[in-house]
Each structure stands twice: as structure tokens, then as C-alpha cells.
Amino acid sequence: MKNYFVIILFFPVLFACKNKTESLHDIFKNIETVKHKKIINDSTYIIGSSGKMLIVDSFLITLDYKNERMFHLFDIKNNNYISNLGLKGQGPNEFLHPLSLIYSSSHDFLSYDLLDNSLKLIDLDSLKKKEVSYKKLLSFNSISHSTVFPTKYNNYVGLGLYTFNMFKLIDIYGNEINSFMDYPIEKGKKSEKIDHRNIALAYQGVLNISPDKNKIVYASHYGTILGIYNVNETSINQNFLLICDYPQYTVQNEGGGMSSPLTREGISAFRDIYVTDKYIYSLYSGNKISELRERAFEAKDIYVFDWEGNPVVHYHLDVPINNIAVLPNDKKIYAISNLPDPTLIEFEIDL
């Protein structure tokens, strides 16, 4: 395969694009074009701004950030829209800013509420009854966590704006066990004295965990970086790292504030990650934000990796989408696309 190299040091693997002329597209030799299909009458629901999606049993949940109710529930077995639920607020069974959707079991799921600093276990049956019922599993005093996932080892892994390192292991009481790994920094930035929280802001991304809850995958929103990590009781270790380009940002910490704005060369990279037992589905844009503005956050390419980081297939979509969810049997991809209004669609695949 041309223009990339693989370095194997014990178990970790670095898979790097060799120069700026090579892209993620060049790594994948198996390319398929797939066409969308509307599956539910879009006049039965109104989505403001769609966020993460999750499939639980035969139901699909998607977040909505521009609606007074935070969740939409679809029955994808019978192709029916059920309801829009989850009021925004600080009252009982209300939400401030749920950022993630995490599979828990066939009858419930988790969501990390960024502004409430809490991980909530939500009952799926309550949503089916057009109600919302949850209990808080963890609450934090700090706003440093962007998301928190449970692992198979009776602990949690967090990603956030930390003063050092990339990930934290957290015990069942919300206490930090230790911190691990760090963001891959461009050579020119390594010599600069940059507050680690500025780096974390620039390297914001999406995190997901394998169904068996012992591996995590991170992908950067603003640089073509994807890493796969093994998780155990006491540590997190890198298994695979792909780097094609880095976030292009500056540091602006003024008036007590902290920011890492992108430069004009900054791109919208990985928009979403969804995982199954066998595969990692990464939704990728690659467009310059300065040129396409909001349209840069839509994407028409899904790059599928296995859990060792090997490229499997590149799906090129006929319409741009905002997010993805995949059936556990890897036969269908669900997404929200602006057609022109946010609409639930599906793509049939065969992996």
C-alpha cells in the first residue's frame, strides 16, 4: 500500500498518513456507494438539530439540541415515530445538556449530561409510554468531563478538559483512579508551552466503547486522528493510532477565559463514531470550515475499521448526514439528513 507506514512496537500500532497529499480516502481500497431510503413519514416528527443516535432493541433514540424536549424515539422494526420526550430543565426527570447516548441493556441506556455533570440511566420502557424516568449513577462537582462511559471492570472511563493526560479511570463513587495517554501533538506545537486544557479544547472529539466494554475508540472532530485503546481495571493502553493531519488552532486565553479557535485551515474531520461487535463506523467530513461554514459539519463518507484498526470498507453516501447508528448485525446504517428538514433515513449494507 503506498504512502503510509506501519510501526509495530510490542502491541501498539501507529498508522500514519505520510504526507499532506495523502488522505483517509487513500488508505481504503474497498469503496462502495450507497443510497439512502426514507423509512418513516417525515411529517410525523420535527427535529431541530440532531445529536447522537443509539439503537436499543428495535428502537432508535436520537438527541435534539434545538427542541424543548431532548429525545426522539423511533420504532425501526415497524417504522413508526413514537414521541419527543425529555424536558429541558433542572426538575425531576429533566435534562440540561445530554451529550452522549450509551448502550446499557435491552431495556435501558445511559446519557452523560454535560451541564448537570452526571451520568443518567434512562428506562426505555418509560420512553415507550411517552414518559421519562431515570436515575443518576454518577455525579461530579467538576465540569471537566465531556463524557463518561462504564467499562466491564466496575469502573468508568472519562474524556474531557483535563489539566493533563487524555483519559481518566473513575471508580464507582466518582473518584479518579488515574489518568492515561495524551493527545498526539504536532511537532511544532510540542515546543510551545500550551495549557493542556487548550490542547483538549482543540482536540475535542467523539468517544465510544465496544459492546464488551473493554475497548474504547476516540476520533478528533478537527484533525484526522483516530485511536483505539484497551481498558482494564487499572489502566488504559493504546492499541492503534491513525494520524493523517492535526487540528489547526491558536490559543486565546484572555480576560480569564480560555479558547482554542481554529485557523482558516481548520477542517471538520470525524463527526460521529458508532460501534458494533466487529466494526467501528466513523463518519468523516474533511471539509474546511472557513469555506463551507455549517455545511462542513455534514459528511458523506463513512470509513469502517475493525477493532484492530484495519481498514474494512469506505461507504460513500448519496446525501450528507449528521450522525449515524448501525444495527448490531451490520446490515443497516441509520442517519439524520437535511432533506431539507432533518429526516431519518437508512442505508442498506452487507458486512
C-alpha positions as CSV (number, residue, x, y, z in Angstrom):
1,M,0.0,0.0,0.0
2,K,1.5,3.3,-1.0
3,N,2.3,6.4,1.1
4,Y,1.8,5.1,4.6
5,F,3.8,3.2,7.1
6,V,3.1,0.9,10.0
7,I,5.2,0.8,13.1
8,I,4.7,-2.1,15.5
9,L,6.1,-1.6,18.9
10,F,5.0,-4.6,21.0
11,F,1.2,-4.3,20.7
12,P,0.5,-0.6,19.8
13,V,0.3,0.3,16.2
14,L,0.8,3.7,14.6
15,F,-0.9,4.0,11.2
16,A,0.2,7.4,9.7
17,C,-0.5,9.3,6.5
18,K,2.9,10.0,5.2
19,N,2.3,13.4,3.7
20,K,-0.4,16.1,3.2
21,T,-1.3,14.8,-0.3
22,E,-2.5,11.5,1.2
23,S,-5.9,11.4,2.9
24,L,-8.0,8.9,4.8
25,H,-9.5,8.1,1.4
26,D,-6.2,6.8,0.2
27,I,-5.9,4.2,2.9
28,F,-9.2,2.4,2.0
29,K,-9.1,0.3,-1.2
30,N,-12.6,-1.1,-0.8
31,I,-15.1,1.7,-1.8
32,E,-18.9,1.3,-2.1
33,T,-21.5,3.9,-3.0
34,V,-24.8,3.5,-1.0
35,K,-28.1,5.3,-1.5
36,H,-30.5,6.4,1.2
37,K,-34.1,5.5,1.7
38,K,-36.7,7.3,3.8
39,I,-38.4,4.9,6.2
40,I,-40.8,6.9,8.2
41,N,-43.2,9.7,7.1
42,D,-41.3,12.8,8.0
43,S,-44.5,14.8,8.6
44,T,-45.0,12.9,11.8
45,Y,-42.0,14.4,13.6
46,I,-40.0,17.7,13.7
47,I,-36.3,17.5,14.6
48,G,-34.5,20.8,15.4
49,S,-30.8,19.9,15.5
50,S,-30.0,16.2,15.8
51,G,-27.2,14.9,18.0
52,K,-26.1,11.4,19.0
53,M,-28.1,8.3,18.0
54,L,-28.4,4.9,19.6
55,I,-30.2,1.7,18.8
56,V,-31.6,-0.3,21.8
57,D,-33.5,-3.4,20.9
58,S,-35.7,-2.4,17.9
59,F,-35.9,1.3,18.9
60,L,-33.7,4.2,17.8
61,I,-33.1,7.2,20.1
62,T,-31.7,10.5,18.8
63,L,-30.9,13.7,20.7
64,D,-32.2,17.1,19.7
65,Y,-30.4,20.3,20.7
66,K,-32.9,22.8,19.3
67,N,-36.1,21.5,20.8
68,E,-37.6,21.9,24.3
69,R,-37.7,18.1,24.5
70,M,-34.3,16.4,24.2
71,F,-35.0,12.9,22.9
72,H,-36.8,11.5,19.8
73,L,-37.9,7.8,19.9
74,F,-38.5,5.8,16.7
75,D,-39.7,2.2,16.3
76,I,-37.4,1.0,13.5
77,K,-38.9,-2.5,13.4
78,N,-42.4,-1.2,12.5
79,N,-41.1,2.1,11.0
80,N,-43.1,4.3,13.4
81,Y,-42.3,7.6,15.2
82,I,-43.3,7.3,18.9
83,S,-42.6,10.6,20.6
84,N,-40.4,13.6,21.5
85,L,-39.6,13.4,25.2
86,G,-37.2,14.7,28.0
87,L,-37.9,18.2,29.0
88,K,-35.0,20.7,29.4
89,G,-34.7,21.9,32.9
90,Q,-33.5,21.1,36.4
91,G,-36.6,19.4,37.7
92,P,-37.2,15.7,38.3
93,N,-36.5,13.6,35.2
94,E,-35.4,16.7,33.3
95,F,-32.1,17.3,31.4
96,L,-29.8,20.2,30.9
97,H,-27.5,19.1,28.1
98,P,-27.3,15.3,27.5
99,L,-24.3,14.8,25.2
100,S,-23.9,11.1,24.8
101,L,-26.1,8.0,24.3
102,I,-24.6,4.8,25.6
103,Y,-26.0,1.2,25.4
104,S,-26.6,-0.4,28.7
105,S,-29.1,-3.3,28.1
106,S,-32.2,-4.2,26.0
107,H,-34.4,-2.1,28.3
108,D,-32.3,0.9,29.3
109,F,-29.5,3.2,28.2
110,L,-27.1,5.9,29.6
111,S,-26.6,9.5,28.8
112,Y,-23.9,11.9,30.2
113,D,-25.5,15.3,30.9
114,L,-22.7,17.8,30.4
115,L,-24.2,20.7,32.2
116,D,-25.6,18.6,35.1
117,N,-22.2,16.8,35.4
118,S,-24.0,13.5,35.8
119,L,-24.4,10.1,34.2
120,K,-28.0,9.1,33.9
121,L,-29.5,5.6,33.4
122,I,-32.7,6.1,31.4
123,D,-35.5,3.5,31.3
124,L,-36.5,2.6,27.7
125,D,-40.0,1.4,28.7
126,S,-40.8,4.8,30.2
127,L,-40.0,6.4,26.8
128,K,-42.2,3.9,25.1
129,K,-45.0,5.0,27.4
130,K,-44.2,8.6,26.4
131,E,-42.7,9.4,29.8
132,V,-39.1,9.8,31.0
133,S,-37.7,8.0,34.1
134,Y,-34.0,7.9,35.0
135,K,-31.6,7.6,37.9
136,K,-28.2,9.2,38.4
137,L,-25.4,6.7,38.5
138,L,-22.6,9.3,39.0
139,S,-22.5,13.0,39.8
140,F,-19.4,15.2,39.7
141,N,-18.6,18.6,41.2
142,S,-16.2,19.3,38.3
143,I,-17.3,20.4,34.8
144,S,-14.0,18.9,33.3
145,H,-15.6,15.7,32.0
146,S,-17.0,15.8,28.4
147,T,-18.3,12.3,28.6
148,V,-18.1,9.2,30.9
149,F,-18.6,5.6,29.9
150,P,-18.9,2.5,32.1
151,T,-16.5,-0.4,31.5
152,K,-16.7,-4.1,32.2
153,Y,-14.4,-3.7,35.2
154,N,-16.9,-1.9,37.5
155,N,-15.3,1.4,36.8
156,Y,-15.7,4.3,34.3
157,V,-13.5,6.0,31.6
158,G,-13.8,9.7,31.1
159,L,-12.7,12.1,28.4
160,G,-12.6,15.8,29.0
161,L,-10.8,19.1,29.5
162,Y,-8.2,17.8,31.9
163,T,-5.1,19.6,33.2
164,F,-3.0,16.7,32.0
165,N,-3.5,13.5,30.1
166,M,-6.3,12.4,27.8
167,F,-8.4,9.8,29.7
168,K,-9.3,9.2,33.3
169,L,-10.3,6.0,35.0
170,I,-13.0,6.7,37.6
171,D,-14.3,4.4,40.4
172,I,-18.0,3.7,41.2
173,Y,-18.0,6.6,43.6
174,G,-16.8,9.2,41.1
175,N,-13.2,9.3,42.4
176,E,-10.3,9.4,40.0
177,I,-8.3,6.2,39.9
178,N,-5.6,7.5,37.5
179,S,-5.1,9.3,34.2
180,F,-3.7,8.0,31.0
181,M,-2.4,8.7,27.5
182,D,-2.3,12.0,25.8
183,Y,-3.2,13.7,22.5
184,P,-0.7,13.3,19.6
185,I,0.8,16.7,19.3
186,E,2.2,18.2,16.0
187,K,6.0,18.6,16.2
188,G,5.8,22.4,16.0
189,K,3.4,22.6,19.0
190,K,5.4,20.3,21.2
191,S,8.0,23.1,22.0
192,E,5.3,25.6,22.9
193,K,4.1,26.0,26.5
194,I,0.4,25.5,26.0
195,D,-2.1,24.9,28.8
196,H,-3.2,21.3,28.5
197,R,-6.9,22.4,28.6
198,N,-6.3,24.4,25.4
199,I,-5.0,21.2,23.8
200,A,-8.0,19.3,25.0
201,L,-10.3,22.0,23.5
202,A,-8.6,21.8,20.1
203,Y,-8.7,18.0,20.2
204,Q,-12.4,17.7,21.1
205,G,-13.8,14.6,19.6
206,V,-16.1,11.7,19.9
207,L,-15.6,8.7,22.2
208,N,-17.3,5.3,22.1
209,I,-16.8,2.0,23.8
210,S,-17.0,-1.6,22.4
211,P,-20.1,-3.7,23.2
212,D,-18.0,-5.9,25.5
213,K,-16.9,-2.7,27.3
214,N,-13.1,-3.3,27.3
215,K,-12.0,-1.2,24.3
216,I,-12.6,2.5,23.5
217,V,-12.2,4.5,20.3
218,Y,-11.5,8.2,20.1
219,A,-11.8,10.3,16.9
220,S,-11.0,14.0,16.7
221,H,-13.6,16.5,15.4
222,Y,-10.9,18.8,13.9
223,G,-8.0,16.6,12.9
224,T,-7.9,13.3,11.1
225,I,-6.9,11.3,14.2
226,L,-8.4,8.0,15.4
227,G,-7.2,5.9,18.3
228,I,-8.2,2.5,19.7
229,Y,-7.4,1.8,23.4
230,N,-7.6,-1.3,25.6
231,V,-9.2,-0.7,29.1
232,N,-8.8,-2.8,32.2
233,E,-9.2,-2.5,35.9
234,T,-6.2,-0.1,36.5
235,S,-5.0,1.2,33.1
236,I,-5.7,2.3,29.6
237,N,-3.3,1.3,26.8
238,Q,-3.1,2.4,23.2
239,N,-3.6,-0.4,20.6
240,F,-3.8,1.6,17.4
241,L,-3.4,5.2,16.3
242,L,-4.1,6.8,12.9
243,I,-2.8,10.3,12.2
244,C,-3.4,12.0,8.8
245,D,-3.4,15.6,10.0
246,Y,-3.7,17.6,13.2
247,P,-6.1,20.3,14.5
248,Q,-5.1,23.7,13.2
249,Y,-5.7,26.1,16.1
250,T,-4.4,29.1,18.0
251,V,-4.6,29.9,21.8
252,Q,-6.6,32.8,23.0
253,N,-6.8,33.0,26.8
254,E,-7.9,36.5,27.7
255,G,-10.0,38.0,30.5
256,G,-10.0,34.9,32.5
257,G,-11.4,32.9,29.6
258,M,-9.9,30.0,27.7
259,S,-10.3,29.2,24.0
260,S,-8.5,27.4,21.1
261,P,-10.1,28.7,17.9
262,L,-9.4,27.0,14.6
263,T,-7.4,28.8,12.0
264,R,-8.7,29.3,8.4
265,E,-7.0,26.0,7.5
266,G,-9.0,24.1,10.1
267,I,-11.2,21.2,8.9
268,S,-14.2,19.3,10.1
269,A,-12.9,15.8,10.5
270,F,-14.7,12.9,12.3
271,R,-18.3,13.9,13.0
272,D,-19.5,10.7,14.7
273,I,-18.5,7.2,15.7
274,Y,-20.7,4.1,16.1
275,V,-19.6,0.7,17.1
276,T,-20.7,-2.9,16.8
277,D,-19.1,-6.2,18.0
278,K,-17.0,-6.4,14.8
279,Y,-16.6,-2.8,13.5
280,I,-16.0,0.9,14.1
281,Y,-18.1,3.1,11.8
282,S,-16.5,6.6,11.5
283,L,-18.5,9.4,9.9
284,Y,-16.0,11.8,8.2
285,S,-16.3,15.2,6.5
286,G,-12.8,16.5,5.7
287,N,-14.1,19.9,4.6
288,K,-12.6,23.3,5.5
289,I,-14.9,25.1,8.0
290,S,-13.9,28.5,6.7
291,E,-15.2,27.6,3.2
292,L,-18.4,25.7,3.9
293,R,-19.3,27.1,7.3
294,E,-22.2,24.9,8.8
295,R,-22.2,22.6,5.8
296,A,-18.7,21.5,6.8
297,F,-20.3,19.6,9.7
298,E,-22.2,17.4,7.4
299,A,-20.5,14.3,5.9
300,K,-20.9,11.9,3.0
301,D,-18.3,9.3,3.9
302,I,-18.2,6.5,6.4
303,Y,-14.9,4.7,7.0
304,V,-15.2,1.3,8.6
305,F,-12.4,-0.1,10.7
306,D,-12.2,-3.4,12.6
307,W,-11.2,-3.3,16.3
308,E,-7.5,-3.8,15.4
309,G,-7.6,-0.6,13.2
310,N,-7.5,-2.4,9.9
311,P,-9.4,-0.6,7.1
312,V,-12.5,-2.6,6.0
313,V,-14.7,-0.5,3.7
314,H,-15.3,3.1,2.7
315,Y,-19.0,3.9,2.2
316,H,-19.7,7.0,0.0
317,L,-23.2,8.3,0.7
318,D,-25.5,9.9,-1.8
319,V,-26.6,12.6,0.7
320,P,-24.8,14.4,3.5
321,I,-25.7,13.3,7.0
322,N,-25.1,14.5,10.6
323,N,-24.9,11.3,12.7
324,I,-25.1,7.5,12.5
325,A,-26.4,4.4,14.2
326,V,-25.8,0.8,13.0
327,L,-27.8,-2.4,13.5
328,P,-25.8,-4.9,15.6
329,N,-25.8,-7.3,12.7
330,D,-24.1,-4.7,10.5
331,K,-26.9,-4.7,7.8
332,K,-28.2,-1.2,8.1
333,I,-27.0,2.3,8.8
334,Y,-29.4,4.9,10.2
335,A,-28.8,8.7,9.9
336,I,-30.4,12.1,10.0
337,S,-30.1,14.2,6.8
338,N,-31.3,17.6,6.0
339,L,-33.7,17.0,3.1
340,P,-34.2,20.0,3.6
341,D,-35.6,19.3,7.1
342,P,-33.9,16.8,9.4
343,T,-35.1,13.4,8.3
344,L,-34.5,9.9,9.4
345,I,-33.1,7.7,6.6
346,E,-31.4,4.3,6.2
347,F,-28.7,2.8,4.1
348,E,-28.6,-0.9,3.5
349,I,-25.1,-2.5,3.7
350,D,-23.7,-6.0,3.9
351,L,-20.7,-6.6,6.1
